[in-house]
């Protein structure tokens, strides 16, 4: 019985991945079961996936990947792939309390690496463009040095290095994906796009770090998810794949675009002291992913934002 495990499956990206995998179950009779493991911290919302959990094909377990006893779970029997998305992710929180980031992102990843090695399971580690640090010009590629700026990005870079070391030392079947800023429905309102939408809907001022000119490459979460699945299916063990859209915009440009779509004539922006260690610009070269995996980004951000705005207007139960 072939199984897939998704850690962090109640998170933003994890839930979109789970929806894509649930569709694959219908089309692929060889894919028998999906187990979702999530600790359900503030960033994990069971509402995102509750309608998919049927305890026949898709199961849920509230577990902590940093607990060594997780290796004893029978979920891992006959498992083919672990999609590892469970992580502490908010940079601000990592500045206030870095310890939990070390525990989940590093120790939790090491637990899963050991399980993968011992049981012969492919581990797909979902990382971030932030491990490369700020890119003043051009794009970071898979051979660019790691230069993390926050406890969050340092913990993710550590997980990446542990994974590469496990592959080289033990032959662990692991592949790594690194992606730029995701956007989509059901994202936590701490993030720029949903925060802007909700502030506009409620006529509240928008708070922006620094001068708002920090630049990010913005990629649809659904495009990213397709890249993750292709990496699991086609990626050579020990490889790293970058995913980006090439749609680079500053925070102010994103806010102004949302304002245009929502036809907001005026909403005040409050500029606050910049975040400590705030990277100015991220940009990734995804040519390897396009050449090796046959992947390419398809979404247009303006068209997607229209759908996202509509979603937030009509899904208040997801908004805390």
C-alpha positions in Angstrom: 0.0 0.0 0.0 1.7 3.1 -1.2 1.6 6.1 1.2 2.6 9.7 1.1 3.2 11.8 4.2 2.8 15.6 4.2 4.3 17.3 7.3 2.8 20.8 7.9 -0.2 19.9 5.8 -2.5 22.3 7.6 -0.2 25.2 6.7 -0.7 27.6 3.8 1.6 25.8 1.2 1.0 22.4 2.8 -2.8 22.6 2.4 -2.5 23.6 -1.2 -0.2 20.7 -1.8 -2.6 18.4 0.0 -5.4 19.5 -2.3 -3.3 18.8 -5.4 -2.3 15.3 -4.0 -6.0 14.6 -3.2 -6.8 15.1 -6.9 -4.0 12.7 -7.8 -5.5 10.0 -5.6 -8.6 10.0 -7.9 -6.4 9.6 -11.0 -3.7 7.2 -9.6 -5.0 4.0 -8.1 -1.4 3.1 -7.0 -1.5 6.1 -4.6 -3.4 4.5 -1.7 -3.1 6.8 1.3 -2.0 10.3 2.4 -1.1 11.0 6.0 -1.0 14.6 7.2 1.2 15.4 10.2 0.8 18.9 11.7 1.4 20.3 15.2 -1.3 22.9 14.5 0.6 26.0 15.7 -0.8 29.4 15.0 0.2 29.0 11.3 -1.6 25.6 10.9 -5.3 25.8 10.4 -7.3 22.5 10.3 -10.1 24.4 8.6 -8.0 24.5 5.4 -8.0 20.7 5.1 -10.9 19.3 7.3 -13.1 18.6 4.3 -10.4 16.4 2.8 -9.8 14.2 5.9 -11.9 11.0 5.4 -9.9 8.4 7.4 -10.0 6.1 4.4 -7.6 7.7 1.9 -6.5 10.8 3.7 -5.7 10.8 7.5 -4.6 13.5 9.9 -2.4 13.2 13.0 -1.6 16.1 15.4 2.1 15.4 16.0 5.4 17.2 16.6 8.1 16.3 14.1 10.7 17.4 16.7 9.7 14.6 19.1 12.0 11.6 18.5 9.2 9.2 19.2 7.6 10.2 15.9 9.8 7.5 14.3 7.7 4.8 16.0 4.6 5.7 14.2 3.3 3.2 11.7 2.5 6.0 9.2 6.0 5.4 7.8 5.4 1.8 6.9 5.3 1.4 3.1 5.7 5.2 2.7 7.1 6.3 -0.7 7.5 10.0 -0.2 7.6 12.5 2.7 6.8 16.1 1.7 8.4 18.0 4.5 6.8 21.4 4.9 6.4 21.5 8.7 8.4 24.6 9.9 8.3 27.7 12.0 8.3 30.4 9.4 7.6 33.9 10.6 10.8 36.0 10.6 9.5 38.4 13.3 8.8 35.5 15.6 12.2 34.1 15.0 13.7 37.3 16.2 11.6 37.2 19.4 12.0 33.5 20.1 14.6 31.7 18.0 14.7 28.6 20.2 11.5 27.1 18.7 12.9 27.6 15.2 16.0 25.6 16.1 13.8 22.8 17.5 11.3 22.5 14.7 13.3 23.4 11.7 16.6 21.7 12.5 15.9 19.0 15.0 12.6 18.1 13.4 14.2 17.8 10.0 17.0 15.6 11.4 14.3 13.3 12.8 12.8 12.9 9.4 16.1 12.5 7.7 16.9 9.5 10.0 13.5 8.0 9.3 14.0 8.4 5.6 17.4 6.9 5.7 16.4 3.9 7.8 13.2 3.2 5.8 14.3 4.1 2.3 11.8 6.9 1.9 12.3 9.8 -0.4 12.3 13.1 1.6 11.3 16.3 -0.2 12.5 19.2 1.9 10.7 22.5 1.2 13.1 25.4 1.9 13.1 29.1 1.0 14.9 31.7 -1.1 15.8 33.4 2.2 18.7 31.0 2.7 20.6 33.0 0.0 20.1 36.3 1.7 19.6 39.6 0.0 20.4 39.6 -3.8 21.4 43.1 -4.8 21.2 42.3 -8.6 20.6 39.3 -10.8 19.4 36.0 -9.4 20.6 33.5 -6.9 21.1 30.0 -8.4 21.5 26.6 -6.7 25.3 27.1 -6.5 25.1 30.5 -4.8 26.4 30.7 -1.3 24.0 30.6 1.6 23.9 33.9 3.5 20.9 33.9 5.9 20.1 37.0 7.8 17.5 36.0 10.4 17.2 33.1 12.9 14.4 31.8 10.6 16.5 31.7 7.4 19.5 30.4 9.4 17.4 27.5 10.7 16.2 26.7 7.2 19.8 26.9 5.8 20.9 24.5 8.6 18.1 22.0 7.6 19.3 22.2 4.0 22.9 21.5 4.9 21.9 18.6 7.1 20.0 17.2 4.2 22.8 17.5 1.8 25.2 16.0 4.4 22.8 13.0 4.9 22.7 12.4 1.2 26.5 12.5 0.9 27.3 10.5 4.0 24.4 8.0 4.2 22.9 8.1 0.7 19.6 9.4 2.1 17.1 10.0 -0.8 16.5 13.7 -0.3 15.8 16.5 -2.6 15.4 20.2 -1.7 13.2 22.9 -3.1 13.7 26.6 -2.6 11.0 29.1 -3.5 10.2 32.8 -3.6 7.3 34.5 -1.9 4.1 32.5 -2.3 0.6 34.0 -2.6 -2.8 32.4 -2.7 -6.0 31.8 -0.9 -6.2 30.8 2.8 -2.9 32.5 3.7 -2.3 33.7 7.2 -3.3 37.4 7.6 0.1 38.2 9.0 1.5 38.1 5.4 1.5 41.2 3.2 -1.2 40.3 0.6 -3.9 39.1 2.9 -3.0 41.8 5.5 -3.4 44.5 2.8 -6.7 43.0 1.6 -8.2 42.8 5.1 -7.0 46.3 6.1 -8.6 47.7 2.9 -11.8 45.8 3.6 -12.0 47.1 7.1 -10.7 50.6 6.3 -7.7 50.2 8.5 -4.2 51.8 7.8 -1.6 49.5 6.4 1.7 49.1 8.4 4.8 48.8 6.3 8.4 48.2 7.3 11.0 50.8 6.3 10.1 52.6 3.1 8.2 49.7 1.6 10.7 49.4 -1.3 11.9 45.9 -0.4 11.5 43.6 -3.5 10.3 40.1 -3.7 9.6 37.6 -6.5 5.9 36.7 -6.2 4.8 33.2 -7.2 1.4 31.5 -7.1 1.2 28.8 -4.5 -0.4 26.5 -7.0 2.6 27.0 -9.4 4.9 26.2 -6.5 2.9 23.1 -5.6 3.3 21.7 -9.1 7.0 22.3 -8.8 7.1 20.4 -5.5 5.3 17.4 -7.0 7.5 17.3 -10.1 10.6 17.4 -7.8 9.3 14.4 -5.9 8.6 12.5 -9.1 11.6 13.5 -11.3 14.3 15.2 -9.1 17.6 13.4 -8.9 18.5 12.5 -5.3 20.7 15.1 -3.6 19.6 17.8 -6.0 18.3 21.3 -5.3 15.6 23.1 -7.3 14.7 26.8 -7.3 11.1 28.0 -8.1 10.3 31.5 -9.0 8.0 33.5 -11.3 10.2 36.4 -12.4 7.4 38.8 -11.3 9.5 41.0 -8.9 7.6 43.7 -7.1 8.2 45.9 -4.1 5.9 45.8 -1.1 4.5 49.2 -2.1 3.8 48.0 -5.6 1.9 45.1 -4.3 -0.2 47.3 -2.0 -0.9 49.8 -4.8 -1.9 46.9 -7.2 -4.4 45.6 -4.6 -5.7 49.1 -4.1 -6.2 49.4 -7.8 -8.1 46.1 -8.1 -10.2 46.9 -5.1 -10.8 50.5 -6.3 -9.6 51.9 -3.0 -9.0 55.6 -3.5 -7.2 56.2 -0.3 -6.0 54.2 2.6 -3.2 55.5 4.8 0.1 53.7 5.0 2.0 53.8 8.3 5.8 53.3 7.8 7.5 51.8 10.8 11.0 51.1 11.8 12.5 48.4 9.5 12.7 44.8 10.7 16.1 43.8 12.1 18.2 42.1 9.4 15.6 42.8 6.8 16.8 41.6 3.4 16.1 44.1 0.6 15.7 41.9 -2.4 15.2 38.2 -3.3 15.4 36.8 -6.8 15.9 33.1 -7.9 17.1 31.5 -11.1 14.6 28.7 -11.7 16.1 27.6 -15.1 17.2 24.2 -13.8 13.6 23.4 -12.6 12.3 24.4 -16.0 14.9 22.4 -17.9 15.1 19.3 -15.7 11.5 19.0 -14.5 9.6 20.6 -17.3 8.1 23.0 -14.9 7.2 26.6 -15.6 5.2 29.3 -13.7 1.8 30.0 -15.3 0.0 32.4 -13.1 -0.4 36.2 -13.6 -0.3 38.0 -10.3 -2.9 40.6 -11.2 -5.4 38.0 -12.3 -4.7 35.8 -9.3 -5.1 38.8 -6.9 -8.6 39.3 -8.2 -9.4 35.7 -7.2 -7.7 36.0 -3.8 -9.6 39.3 -3.0 -12.9 37.6 -3.8 -11.9 34.6 -1.6 -11.1 36.7 1.4 -14.4 38.6 1.0 -16.3 35.3 1.3 -14.3 33.1 3.7 -14.3 34.9 7.1 -14.1 31.6 9.0 -10.4 31.4 7.9 -9.6 34.9 9.2 -8.6 35.2 12.8 
